[in-house]
Structure formats: structure tokens, C-alpha cells
């Protein structure tokens, strides 16, 4: 299979075989940029912004990503504006990851687009397929969560810590668990209390 055909299949949900030397070389370029980002000092905010602009397909204004960061490609990930990602974000972006505006991502979160067939012989041949992930605006993904290939998370929803998101989550809900399930809708009580019995101050 030609390199161009492999690259096409990376974005069409088809099975492909990811052992081409050229693909490894291109991923190494991503890892080199990540190395530079992860070695920056806390005071080097401008330098971090410049590196992330080189790494990602898109990154909007006022985004902040805490090192260390991991990514397979970088250039397949799209950030909106005002995204905050805590330590150890892992982006398995073998195809596109779309992250909306004002998204909060807790520490040790993995967002994965890549999968492998269950059939053992195909896996021995390095068979892979990729399905895009879409995260809406104003989503909060709690610490140690995993978002699996093909998932869409709707606007304003909260994904509880330690959750494994295996299927689409609608907008305006709290969802938790392994596998992730909708626990409840975001409602009037959430406009009064920010945590358990702690009330939101008057504004």
C-alpha cells in the first residue's frame, strides 16, 4: 500500500497497517516538538504558545496546557479558545480530535482515536483503524478519564473523574462510571450549589 493510501485510510475509519517507515519518521517530528514543549520552564509562557501553534492543527487564544503533554501526531488535534488542560494530557490523535471552547481537562486524561481489531492475526500485522473524537464547548472532563474512539461529548456536560467514555454523551448532563453513563441532567440545583451543600455566592 502506498504512503498516500495509508494516510487516506487514517481518516476514513478503514483498517490500515501502520508500519511504514515514513509514518514513523513523521511521528518522530511530532515527538521532537513535544520534547521542546515539555522541557520549557514555567516562566516561558510565550515560548510554550509558539511551540503549541507549531504542533497542533488549530489552537485558539487563551489556551493553557500544562506539561508534560503527549501526542501521537499533534497536527490532527484542534483546540478552540480558552481550553485548560492539566498535567499529563495524552492525545492519541491518529485521526482528528476536535475540542471546543472553554473546555476544562483534568490531570491524566487520555483522548484516543485509534483502535485495533479484536482478531489476533490482524493485530500481529499492526492493523489499526481510527475514528474521530468531538468534545463540545464548555465541557469539563475529570481527572484520570479516558475518552475512546468515535465519542462525541455534548456542550456543557461534565465527565466525572475516573470515567471511561465508550459512547456519545449528550449536552447538559453529568456522566460518570466505567463504562460512562448519564447520571443526571444539569439543572436548577446546580445554579444554587457548586459542591454538595456549598452555595454559589451572590453575583
PyMOL CGO cylinders between C-alpha atoms (Angstrom):
from pymol import cmd
from pymol.cgo import CYLINDER

trace = [
    CYLINDER, 0.00, 0.00, 0.00, 1.30, 3.46, -0.88, 0.3, 1, 1, 1, 1, 1, 1,
    CYLINDER, 1.30, 3.46, -0.88, 2.02, 6.04, 1.81, 0.3, 1, 1, 1, 1, 1, 1,
    CYLINDER, 2.02, 6.04, 1.81, -0.70, 8.31, 0.43, 0.3, 1, 1, 1, 1, 1, 1,
    CYLINDER, -0.70, 8.31, 0.43, -3.25, 5.49, 0.59, 0.3, 1, 1, 1, 1, 1, 1,
    CYLINDER, -3.25, 5.49, 0.59, -2.28, 4.74, 4.19, 0.3, 1, 1, 1, 1, 1, 1,
    CYLINDER, -2.28, 4.74, 4.19, -2.66, 8.41, 5.10, 0.3, 1, 1, 1, 1, 1, 1,
    CYLINDER, -2.66, 8.41, 5.10, -6.09, 8.47, 3.44, 0.3, 1, 1, 1, 1, 1, 1,
    CYLINDER, -6.09, 8.47, 3.44, -7.22, 5.44, 5.43, 0.3, 1, 1, 1, 1, 1, 1,
    CYLINDER, -7.22, 5.44, 5.43, -6.07, 7.05, 8.67, 0.3, 1, 1, 1, 1, 1, 1,
    CYLINDER, -6.07, 7.05, 8.67, -9.06, 9.40, 8.33, 0.3, 1, 1, 1, 1, 1, 1,
    CYLINDER, -9.06, 9.40, 8.33, -11.74, 7.12, 6.84, 0.3, 1, 1, 1, 1, 1, 1,
    CYLINDER, -11.74, 7.12, 6.84, -12.26, 4.53, 9.65, 0.3, 1, 1, 1, 1, 1, 1,
    CYLINDER, -12.26, 4.53, 9.65, -10.77, 1.83, 7.40, 0.3, 1, 1, 1, 1, 1, 1,
    CYLINDER, -10.77, 1.83, 7.40, -8.23, -0.72, 8.57, 0.3, 1, 1, 1, 1, 1, 1,
    CYLINDER, -8.23, -0.72, 8.57, -4.66, 0.09, 7.58, 0.3, 1, 1, 1, 1, 1, 1,
    CYLINDER, -4.66, 0.09, 7.58, -1.22, -1.18, 8.54, 0.3, 1, 1, 1, 1, 1, 1,
    CYLINDER, -1.22, -1.18, 8.54, 0.92, 1.37, 10.34, 0.3, 1, 1, 1, 1, 1, 1,
    CYLINDER, 0.92, 1.37, 10.34, 4.43, 0.02, 9.87, 0.3, 1, 1, 1, 1, 1, 1,
    CYLINDER, 4.43, 0.02, 9.87, 5.65, 2.34, 7.07, 0.3, 1, 1, 1, 1, 1, 1,
    CYLINDER, 5.65, 2.34, 7.07, 9.00, 3.92, 7.86, 0.3, 1, 1, 1, 1, 1, 1,
    CYLINDER, 9.00, 3.92, 7.86, 7.79, 7.30, 6.57, 0.3, 1, 1, 1, 1, 1, 1,
    CYLINDER, 7.79, 7.30, 6.57, 4.95, 7.35, 9.12, 0.3, 1, 1, 1, 1, 1, 1,
    CYLINDER, 4.95, 7.35, 9.12, 7.38, 6.61, 11.93, 0.3, 1, 1, 1, 1, 1, 1,
    CYLINDER, 7.38, 6.61, 11.93, 9.63, 9.45, 10.73, 0.3, 1, 1, 1, 1, 1, 1,
    CYLINDER, 9.63, 9.45, 10.73, 6.69, 11.89, 10.67, 0.3, 1, 1, 1, 1, 1, 1,
    CYLINDER, 6.69, 11.89, 10.67, 5.64, 10.90, 14.17, 0.3, 1, 1, 1, 1, 1, 1,
    CYLINDER, 5.64, 10.90, 14.17, 9.21, 11.44, 15.33, 0.3, 1, 1, 1, 1, 1, 1,
    CYLINDER, 9.21, 11.44, 15.33, 8.91, 15.06, 14.18, 0.3, 1, 1, 1, 1, 1, 1,
    CYLINDER, 8.91, 15.06, 14.18, 5.90, 15.42, 16.49, 0.3, 1, 1, 1, 1, 1, 1,
    CYLINDER, 5.90, 15.42, 16.49, 7.85, 13.87, 19.37, 0.3, 1, 1, 1, 1, 1, 1,
    CYLINDER, 7.85, 13.87, 19.37, 10.71, 16.32, 18.79, 0.3, 1, 1, 1, 1, 1, 1,
    CYLINDER, 10.71, 16.32, 18.79, 8.30, 19.27, 19.13, 0.3, 1, 1, 1, 1, 1, 1,
    CYLINDER, 8.30, 19.27, 19.13, 6.75, 17.70, 22.22, 0.3, 1, 1, 1, 1, 1, 1,
    CYLINDER, 6.75, 17.70, 22.22, 10.19, 17.29, 23.74, 0.3, 1, 1, 1, 1, 1, 1,
    CYLINDER, 10.19, 17.29, 23.74, 10.83, 21.01, 23.31, 0.3, 1, 1, 1, 1, 1, 1,
    CYLINDER, 10.83, 21.01, 23.31, 7.46, 21.86, 24.90, 0.3, 1, 1, 1, 1, 1, 1,
    CYLINDER, 7.46, 21.86, 24.90, 7.93, 19.53, 27.85, 0.3, 1, 1, 1, 1, 1, 1,
    CYLINDER, 7.93, 19.53, 27.85, 11.37, 20.97, 28.61, 0.3, 1, 1, 1, 1, 1, 1,
    CYLINDER, 11.37, 20.97, 28.61, 10.15, 24.57, 28.88, 0.3, 1, 1, 1, 1, 1, 1,
    CYLINDER, 10.15, 24.57, 28.88, 10.36, 26.43, 32.16, 0.3, 1, 1, 1, 1, 1, 1,
    CYLINDER, 10.36, 26.43, 32.16, 7.18, 27.63, 33.92, 0.3, 1, 1, 1, 1, 1, 1,
    CYLINDER, 7.18, 27.63, 33.92, 8.10, 31.24, 33.13, 0.3, 1, 1, 1, 1, 1, 1,
    CYLINDER, 8.10, 31.24, 33.13, 8.33, 30.58, 29.37, 0.3, 1, 1, 1, 1, 1, 1,
    CYLINDER, 8.33, 30.58, 29.37, 4.67, 31.07, 28.54, 0.3, 1, 1, 1, 1, 1, 1,
    CYLINDER, 4.67, 31.07, 28.54, 5.26, 32.77, 25.20, 0.3, 1, 1, 1, 1, 1, 1,
    CYLINDER, 5.26, 32.77, 25.20, 7.63, 30.02, 24.09, 0.3, 1, 1, 1, 1, 1, 1,
    CYLINDER, 7.63, 30.02, 24.09, 5.04, 27.38, 25.01, 0.3, 1, 1, 1, 1, 1, 1,
    CYLINDER, 5.04, 27.38, 25.01, 2.40, 29.17, 22.93, 0.3, 1, 1, 1, 1, 1, 1,
    CYLINDER, 2.40, 29.17, 22.93, 4.71, 29.27, 19.93, 0.3, 1, 1, 1, 1, 1, 1,
    CYLINDER, 4.71, 29.27, 19.93, 5.52, 25.56, 20.20, 0.3, 1, 1, 1, 1, 1, 1,
    CYLINDER, 5.52, 25.56, 20.20, 1.86, 24.56, 20.52, 0.3, 1, 1, 1, 1, 1, 1,
    CYLINDER, 1.86, 24.56, 20.52, 1.00, 26.66, 17.45, 0.3, 1, 1, 1, 1, 1, 1,
    CYLINDER, 1.00, 26.66, 17.45, 3.56, 24.56, 15.52, 0.3, 1, 1, 1, 1, 1, 1,
    CYLINDER, 3.56, 24.56, 15.52, 2.31, 21.29, 16.97, 0.3, 1, 1, 1, 1, 1, 1,
    CYLINDER, 2.31, 21.29, 16.97, -1.49, 21.43, 16.62, 0.3, 1, 1, 1, 1, 1, 1,
    CYLINDER, -1.49, 21.43, 16.62, -3.78, 21.80, 13.62, 0.3, 1, 1, 1, 1, 1, 1,
    CYLINDER, -3.78, 21.80, 13.62, -5.52, 24.66, 15.45, 0.3, 1, 1, 1, 1, 1, 1,
    CYLINDER, -5.52, 24.66, 15.45, -5.26, 26.25, 18.87, 0.3, 1, 1, 1, 1, 1, 1,
    CYLINDER, -5.26, 26.25, 18.87, -7.37, 29.23, 19.80, 0.3, 1, 1, 1, 1, 1, 1,
    CYLINDER, -7.37, 29.23, 19.80, -6.47, 32.16, 22.04, 0.3, 1, 1, 1, 1, 1, 1,
    CYLINDER, -6.47, 32.16, 22.04, -6.09, 31.87, 25.82, 0.3, 1, 1, 1, 1, 1, 1,
    CYLINDER, -6.09, 31.87, 25.82, -5.41, 28.12, 25.84, 0.3, 1, 1, 1, 1, 1, 1,
    CYLINDER, -5.41, 28.12, 25.84, -3.14, 26.74, 28.55, 0.3, 1, 1, 1, 1, 1, 1,
    CYLINDER, -3.14, 26.74, 28.55, -1.73, 23.22, 28.58, 0.3, 1, 1, 1, 1, 1, 1,
    CYLINDER, -1.73, 23.22, 28.58, 0.37, 22.06, 31.50, 0.3, 1, 1, 1, 1, 1, 1,
    CYLINDER, 0.37, 22.06, 31.50, 3.44, 19.98, 30.61, 0.3, 1, 1, 1, 1, 1, 1,
    CYLINDER, 3.44, 19.98, 30.61, 4.01, 17.14, 30.29, 0.3, 1, 1, 1, 1, 1, 1,
    CYLINDER, 4.01, 17.14, 30.29, 1.89, 16.62, 27.19, 0.3, 1, 1, 1, 1, 1, 1,
    CYLINDER, 1.89, 16.62, 27.19, 1.81, 13.52, 25.00, 0.3, 1, 1, 1, 1, 1, 1,
    CYLINDER, 1.81, 13.52, 25.00, 0.50, 13.21, 21.43, 0.3, 1, 1, 1, 1, 1, 1,
    CYLINDER, 0.50, 13.21, 21.43, 0.84, 10.79, 18.54, 0.3, 1, 1, 1, 1, 1, 1,
    CYLINDER, 0.84, 10.79, 18.54, 0.70, 13.42, 15.79, 0.3, 1, 1, 1, 1, 1, 1,
    CYLINDER, 0.70, 13.42, 15.79, -0.33, 16.79, 17.21, 0.3, 1, 1, 1, 1, 1, 1,
    CYLINDER, -0.33, 16.79, 17.21, -1.35, 18.08, 13.80, 0.3, 1, 1, 1, 1, 1, 1,
    CYLINDER, -1.35, 18.08, 13.80, -4.63, 16.15, 13.95, 0.3, 1, 1, 1, 1, 1, 1,
    CYLINDER, -4.63, 16.15, 13.95, -5.82, 17.93, 17.11, 0.3, 1, 1, 1, 1, 1, 1,
    CYLINDER, -5.82, 17.93, 17.11, -7.98, 21.06, 17.00, 0.3, 1, 1, 1, 1, 1, 1,
    CYLINDER, -7.98, 21.06, 17.00, -8.44, 23.29, 20.08, 0.3, 1, 1, 1, 1, 1, 1,
    CYLINDER, -8.44, 23.29, 20.08, -10.95, 26.08, 20.40, 0.3, 1, 1, 1, 1, 1, 1,
    CYLINDER, -10.95, 26.08, 20.40, -10.35, 29.10, 22.63, 0.3, 1, 1, 1, 1, 1, 1,
    CYLINDER, -10.35, 29.10, 22.63, -9.78, 29.21, 26.38, 0.3, 1, 1, 1, 1, 1, 1,
    CYLINDER, -9.78, 29.21, 26.38, -9.05, 25.50, 26.87, 0.3, 1, 1, 1, 1, 1, 1,
    CYLINDER, -9.05, 25.50, 26.87, -7.25, 24.44, 30.03, 0.3, 1, 1, 1, 1, 1, 1,
    CYLINDER, -7.25, 24.44, 30.03, -5.59, 21.02, 30.23, 0.3, 1, 1, 1, 1, 1, 1,
    CYLINDER, -5.59, 21.02, 30.23, -3.87, 19.88, 33.42, 0.3, 1, 1, 1, 1, 1, 1,
    CYLINDER, -3.87, 19.88, 33.42, -0.78, 17.65, 33.69, 0.3, 1, 1, 1, 1, 1, 1,
    CYLINDER, -0.78, 17.65, 33.69, -0.32, 14.51, 31.57, 0.3, 1, 1, 1, 1, 1, 1,
    CYLINDER, -0.32, 14.51, 31.57, -2.87, 15.01, 28.81, 0.3, 1, 1, 1, 1, 1, 1,
    CYLINDER, -2.87, 15.01, 28.81, -2.42, 12.20, 26.25, 0.3, 1, 1, 1, 1, 1, 1,
    CYLINDER, -2.42, 12.20, 26.25, -3.78, 12.70, 22.72, 0.3, 1, 1, 1, 1, 1, 1,
    CYLINDER, -3.78, 12.70, 22.72, -3.87, 9.54, 20.62, 0.3, 1, 1, 1, 1, 1, 1,
    CYLINDER, -3.87, 9.54, 20.62, -4.67, 11.66, 17.59, 0.3, 1, 1, 1, 1, 1, 1,
    CYLINDER, -4.67, 11.66, 17.59, -4.10, 9.26, 14.70, 0.3, 1, 1, 1, 1, 1, 1,
    CYLINDER, -4.10, 9.26, 14.70, -7.16, 10.96, 13.22, 0.3, 1, 1, 1, 1, 1, 1,
    CYLINDER, -7.16, 10.96, 13.22, -8.86, 14.19, 14.23, 0.3, 1, 1, 1, 1, 1, 1,
    CYLINDER, -8.86, 14.19, 14.23, -9.70, 15.30, 17.77, 0.3, 1, 1, 1, 1, 1, 1,
    CYLINDER, -9.70, 15.30, 17.77, -11.93, 18.38, 17.98, 0.3, 1, 1, 1, 1, 1, 1,
    CYLINDER, -11.93, 18.38, 17.98, -12.03, 20.20, 21.34, 0.3, 1, 1, 1, 1, 1, 1,
    CYLINDER, -12.03, 20.20, 21.34, -14.40, 23.15, 21.67, 0.3, 1, 1, 1, 1, 1, 1,
    CYLINDER, -14.40, 23.15, 21.67, -14.20, 26.45, 23.53, 0.3, 1, 1, 1, 1, 1, 1,
    CYLINDER, -14.20, 26.45, 23.53, -13.83, 26.82, 27.31, 0.3, 1, 1, 1, 1, 1, 1,
    CYLINDER, -13.83, 26.82, 27.31, -13.11, 23.14, 27.91, 0.3, 1, 1, 1, 1, 1, 1,
    CYLINDER, -13.11, 23.14, 27.91, -11.52, 22.01, 31.20, 0.3, 1, 1, 1, 1, 1, 1,
    CYLINDER, -11.52, 22.01, 31.20, -9.44, 18.82, 31.15, 0.3, 1, 1, 1, 1, 1, 1,
    CYLINDER, -9.44, 18.82, 31.15, -8.25, 17.33, 34.44, 0.3, 1, 1, 1, 1, 1, 1,
    CYLINDER, -8.25, 17.33, 34.44, -4.89, 15.64, 35.05, 0.3, 1, 1, 1, 1, 1, 1,
    CYLINDER, -4.89, 15.64, 35.05, -4.04, 12.28, 33.48, 0.3, 1, 1, 1, 1, 1, 1,
    CYLINDER, -4.04, 12.28, 33.48, -6.77, 12.35, 30.82, 0.3, 1, 1, 1, 1, 1, 1,
    CYLINDER, -6.77, 12.35, 30.82, -6.44, 10.28, 27.63, 0.3, 1, 1, 1, 1, 1, 1,
    CYLINDER, -6.44, 10.28, 27.63, -8.36, 11.11, 24.45, 0.3, 1, 1, 1, 1, 1, 1,
    CYLINDER, -8.36, 11.11, 24.45, -7.92, 8.30, 21.91, 0.3, 1, 1, 1, 1, 1, 1,
    CYLINDER, -7.92, 8.30, 21.91, -9.00, 7.99, 18.28, 0.3, 1, 1, 1, 1, 1, 1,
    CYLINDER, -9.00, 7.99, 18.28, -7.08, 4.80, 17.44, 0.3, 1, 1, 1, 1, 1, 1,
    CYLINDER, -7.08, 4.80, 17.44, -8.22, 1.20, 17.78, 0.3, 1, 1, 1, 1, 1, 1,
    CYLINDER, -8.22, 1.20, 17.78, -7.08, -2.25, 16.74, 0.3, 1, 1, 1, 1, 1, 1,
    CYLINDER, -7.08, -2.25, 16.74, -9.09, -5.25, 15.50, 0.3, 1, 1, 1, 1, 1, 1,
    CYLINDER, -9.09, -5.25, 15.50, -10.02, -7.94, 18.02, 0.3, 1, 1, 1, 1, 1, 1,
    CYLINDER, -10.02, -7.94, 18.02, -8.89, -10.62, 15.54, 0.3, 1, 1, 1, 1, 1, 1,
    CYLINDER, -8.89, -10.62, 15.54, -5.37, -11.67, 16.68, 0.3, 1, 1, 1, 1, 1, 1,
    CYLINDER, -5.37, -11.67, 16.68, -3.72, -12.20, 13.29, 0.3, 1, 1, 1, 1, 1, 1,
    CYLINDER, -3.72, -12.20, 13.29, -4.64, -8.70, 12.13, 0.3, 1, 1, 1, 1, 1, 1,
    CYLINDER, -4.64, -8.70, 12.13, -3.16, -7.24, 15.30, 0.3, 1, 1, 1, 1, 1, 1,
    CYLINDER, -3.16, -7.24, 15.30, 0.07, -9.16, 14.66, 0.3, 1, 1, 1, 1, 1, 1,
    CYLINDER, 0.07, -9.16, 14.66, 0.28, -7.29, 11.34, 0.3, 1, 1, 1, 1, 1, 1,
    CYLINDER, 0.28, -7.29, 11.34, -0.04, -3.90, 13.12, 0.3, 1, 1, 1, 1, 1, 1,
    CYLINDER, -0.04, -3.90, 13.12, -3.58, -3.38, 11.82, 0.3, 1, 1, 1, 1, 1, 1,
    CYLINDER, -3.58, -3.38, 11.82, -5.25, -0.20, 13.05, 0.3, 1, 1, 1, 1, 1, 1,
    CYLINDER, -5.25, -0.20, 13.05, -8.32, 1.97, 12.45, 0.3, 1, 1, 1, 1, 1, 1,
    CYLINDER, -8.32, 1.97, 12.45, -9.16, 5.47, 13.66, 0.3, 1, 1, 1, 1, 1, 1,
    CYLINDER, -9.16, 5.47, 13.66, -12.43, 7.23, 14.49, 0.3, 1, 1, 1, 1, 1, 1,
    CYLINDER, -12.43, 7.23, 14.49, -12.60, 10.97, 15.31, 0.3, 1, 1, 1, 1, 1, 1,
    CYLINDER, -12.60, 10.97, 15.31, -13.48, 12.34, 18.75, 0.3, 1, 1, 1, 1, 1, 1,
    CYLINDER, -13.48, 12.34, 18.75, -15.52, 15.51, 19.25, 0.3, 1, 1, 1, 1, 1, 1,
    CYLINDER, -15.52, 15.51, 19.25, -15.75, 17.40, 22.55, 0.3, 1, 1, 1, 1, 1, 1,
    CYLINDER, -15.75, 17.40, 22.55, -18.23, 20.27, 22.67, 0.3, 1, 1, 1, 1, 1, 1,
    CYLINDER, -18.23, 20.27, 22.67, -18.00, 23.71, 24.22, 0.3, 1, 1, 1, 1, 1, 1,
    CYLINDER, -18.00, 23.71, 24.22, -17.76, 24.26, 27.98, 0.3, 1, 1, 1, 1, 1, 1,
    CYLINDER, -17.76, 24.26, 27.98, -17.17, 20.57, 28.79, 0.3, 1, 1, 1, 1, 1, 1,
    CYLINDER, -17.17, 20.57, 28.79, -15.33, 19.50, 31.95, 0.3, 1, 1, 1, 1, 1, 1,
    CYLINDER, -15.33, 19.50, 31.95, -13.50, 16.15, 31.82, 0.3, 1, 1, 1, 1, 1, 1,
    CYLINDER, -13.50, 16.15, 31.82, -12.44, 14.99, 35.28, 0.3, 1, 1, 1, 1, 1, 1,
    CYLINDER, -12.44, 14.99, 35.28, -9.06, 13.56, 36.28, 0.3, 1, 1, 1, 1, 1, 1,
    CYLINDER, -9.06, 13.56, 36.28, -7.97, 10.12, 35.07, 0.3, 1, 1, 1, 1, 1, 1,
    CYLINDER, -7.97, 10.12, 35.07, -10.74, 9.84, 32.48, 0.3, 1, 1, 1, 1, 1, 1,
    CYLINDER, -10.74, 9.84, 32.48, -10.41, 8.10, 29.12, 0.3, 1, 1, 1, 1, 1, 1,
    CYLINDER, -10.41, 8.10, 29.12, -12.36, 9.13, 26.02, 0.3, 1, 1, 1, 1, 1, 1,
    CYLINDER, -12.36, 9.13, 26.02, -12.41, 6.32, 23.43, 0.3, 1, 1, 1, 1, 1, 1,
    CYLINDER, -12.41, 6.32, 23.43, -12.58, 6.44, 19.61, 0.3, 1, 1, 1, 1, 1, 1,
    CYLINDER, -12.58, 6.44, 19.61, -15.71, 7.81, 17.97, 0.3, 1, 1, 1, 1, 1, 1,
    CYLINDER, -15.71, 7.81, 17.97, -17.11, 9.52, 21.06, 0.3, 1, 1, 1, 1, 1, 1,
    CYLINDER, -17.11, 9.52, 21.06, -18.91, 12.87, 20.93, 0.3, 1, 1, 1, 1, 1, 1,
    CYLINDER, -18.91, 12.87, 20.93, -19.47, 14.77, 24.19, 0.3, 1, 1, 1, 1, 1, 1,
    CYLINDER, -19.47, 14.77, 24.19, -22.15, 17.46, 24.03, 0.3, 1, 1, 1, 1, 1, 1,
    CYLINDER, -22.15, 17.46, 24.03, -21.87, 21.08, 25.15, 0.3, 1, 1, 1, 1, 1, 1,
    CYLINDER, -21.87, 21.08, 25.15, -21.73, 21.90, 28.88, 0.3, 1, 1, 1, 1, 1, 1,
    CYLINDER, -21.73, 21.90, 28.88, -21.52, 18.29, 30.05, 0.3, 1, 1, 1, 1, 1, 1,
    CYLINDER, -21.52, 18.29, 30.05, -19.37, 17.10, 32.95, 0.3, 1, 1, 1, 1, 1, 1,
    CYLINDER, -19.37, 17.10, 32.95, -17.48, 13.80, 32.81, 0.3, 1, 1, 1, 1, 1, 1,
    CYLINDER, -17.48, 13.80, 32.81, -16.70, 12.56, 36.33, 0.3, 1, 1, 1, 1, 1, 1,
    CYLINDER, -16.70, 12.56, 36.33, -13.19, 11.63, 37.44, 0.3, 1, 1, 1, 1, 1, 1,
    CYLINDER, -13.19, 11.63, 37.44, -12.01, 8.15, 36.50, 0.3, 1, 1, 1, 1, 1, 1,
    CYLINDER, -12.01, 8.15, 36.50, -14.67, 7.71, 33.82, 0.3, 1, 1, 1, 1, 1, 1,
    CYLINDER, -14.67, 7.71, 33.82, -14.24, 5.56, 30.69, 0.3, 1, 1, 1, 1, 1, 1,
    CYLINDER, -14.24, 5.56, 30.69, -16.31, 7.19, 27.94, 0.3, 1, 1, 1, 1, 1, 1,
    CYLINDER, -16.31, 7.19, 27.94, -17.23, 4.49, 25.42, 0.3, 1, 1, 1, 1, 1, 1,
    CYLINDER, -17.23, 4.49, 25.42, -20.22, 6.12, 23.70, 0.3, 1, 1, 1, 1, 1, 1,
    CYLINDER, -20.22, 6.12, 23.70, -21.69, 9.52, 22.91, 0.3, 1, 1, 1, 1, 1, 1,
    CYLINDER, -21.69, 9.52, 22.91, -22.74, 11.73, 25.82, 0.3, 1, 1, 1, 1, 1, 1,
    CYLINDER, -22.74, 11.73, 25.82, -25.48, 14.33, 25.25, 0.3, 1, 1, 1, 1, 1, 1,
    CYLINDER, -25.48, 14.33, 25.25, -25.27, 18.01, 26.14, 0.3, 1, 1, 1, 1, 1, 1,
    CYLINDER, -25.27, 18.01, 26.14, -26.04, 19.40, 29.61, 0.3, 1, 1, 1, 1, 1, 1,
    CYLINDER, -26.04, 19.40, 29.61, -25.56, 16.25, 31.69, 0.3, 1, 1, 1, 1, 1, 1,
    CYLINDER, -25.56, 16.25, 31.69, -23.31, 14.82, 34.39, 0.3, 1, 1, 1, 1, 1, 1,
    CYLINDER, -23.31, 14.82, 34.39, -21.95, 11.42, 33.31, 0.3, 1, 1, 1, 1, 1, 1,
    CYLINDER, -21.95, 11.42, 33.31, -19.75, 9.04, 35.30, 0.3, 1, 1, 1, 1, 1, 1,
    CYLINDER, -19.75, 9.04, 35.30, -18.58, 5.44, 35.56, 0.3, 1, 1, 1, 1, 1, 1,
    CYLINDER, -18.58, 5.44, 35.56, -16.98, 2.59, 33.67, 0.3, 1, 1, 1, 1, 1, 1,
    CYLINDER, -16.98, 2.59, 33.67, -18.49, 2.45, 31.15, 0.3, 1, 1, 1, 1, 1, 1,
    CYLINDER, -18.49, 2.45, 31.15, -19.69, 6.06, 31.29, 0.3, 1, 1, 1, 1, 1, 1,
    CYLINDER, -19.69, 6.06, 31.29, -23.40, 6.54, 31.95, 0.3, 1, 1, 1, 1, 1, 1,
    CYLINDER, -23.40, 6.54, 31.95, -25.51, 9.67, 32.26, 0.3, 1, 1, 1, 1, 1, 1,
    CYLINDER, -25.51, 9.67, 32.26, -26.22, 10.21, 35.95, 0.3, 1, 1, 1, 1, 1, 1,
    CYLINDER, -26.22, 10.21, 35.95, -28.46, 13.25, 35.66, 0.3, 1, 1, 1, 1, 1, 1,
    CYLINDER, -28.46, 13.25, 35.66, -29.17, 16.45, 33.76, 0.3, 1, 1, 1, 1, 1, 1,
    CYLINDER, -29.17, 16.45, 33.76, -27.60, 19.72, 34.82, 0.3, 1, 1, 1, 1, 1, 1,
    CYLINDER, -27.60, 19.72, 34.82, -30.44, 21.64, 36.46, 0.3, 1, 1, 1, 1, 1, 1,
    CYLINDER, -30.44, 21.64, 36.46, -31.67, 24.38, 38.80, 0.3, 1, 1, 1, 1, 1, 1,
    CYLINDER, -31.67, 24.38, 38.80, -29.86, 22.99, 41.87, 0.3, 1, 1, 1, 1, 1, 1,
    CYLINDER, -29.86, 22.99, 41.87, -26.54, 23.40, 40.05, 0.3, 1, 1, 1, 1, 1, 1,
    CYLINDER, -26.54, 23.40, 40.05, -27.29, 27.10, 39.72, 0.3, 1, 1, 1, 1, 1, 1,
    CYLINDER, -27.29, 27.10, 39.72, -27.58, 27.33, 43.53, 0.3, 1, 1, 1, 1, 1, 1,
    CYLINDER, -27.58, 27.33, 43.53, -24.95, 24.89, 44.82, 0.3, 1, 1, 1, 1, 1, 1,
    CYLINDER, -24.95, 24.89, 44.82, -21.43, 24.42, 43.42, 0.3, 1, 1, 1, 1, 1, 1,
    CYLINDER, -21.43, 24.42, 43.42, -20.46, 21.40, 45.58, 0.3, 1, 1, 1, 1, 1, 1,
    CYLINDER, -20.46, 21.40, 45.58, -22.65, 19.30, 47.83, 0.3, 1, 1, 1, 1, 1, 1,
    CYLINDER, -22.65, 19.30, 47.83, -24.27, 21.82, 50.23, 0.3, 1, 1, 1, 1, 1, 1,
    CYLINDER, -24.27, 21.82, 50.23, -21.94, 24.72, 49.40, 0.3, 1, 1, 1, 1, 1, 1,
    CYLINDER, -21.94, 24.72, 49.40, -23.88, 27.62, 47.89, 0.3, 1, 1, 1, 1, 1, 1,
    CYLINDER, -23.88, 27.62, 47.89, -22.75, 29.78, 44.99, 0.3, 1, 1, 1, 1, 1, 1,
    CYLINDER, -22.75, 29.78, 44.99, -22.14, 33.30, 46.33, 0.3, 1, 1, 1, 1, 1, 1,
    CYLINDER, -22.14, 33.30, 46.33, -24.40, 36.09, 45.14, 0.3, 1, 1, 1, 1, 1, 1,
    CYLINDER, -24.40, 36.09, 45.14, -23.05, 37.75, 42.00, 0.3, 1, 1, 1, 1, 1, 1,
]
cmd.load_cgo(trace, "trace")
